């Protein structure tokens, strides 16, 4: 699964973006750090809307994405 273009640039703001490949699928993990512990995600159709303490952005989910969640400042997109 490819990282959406708008998520490729969040690491410029201190977030860490990783793609993990497994035999049965892949995961995109975006760690916004401890300063974004109150991050929220909302999915509307194929668009994910991310809201942190000081910014908001949205991006098109990869077509194969089946689950989007956030926990302790880490956004995960799984297929």
Buried (B, 14 or more C-beta within 10 A) or exposed (E): BEBBEEBEEBBEEEBEBEEEEEEEEBBBBBBBBEEBEEBEBEBEEEEBEBBBEEEEEEBEBBEEBEEBEBEEBBBBBBB
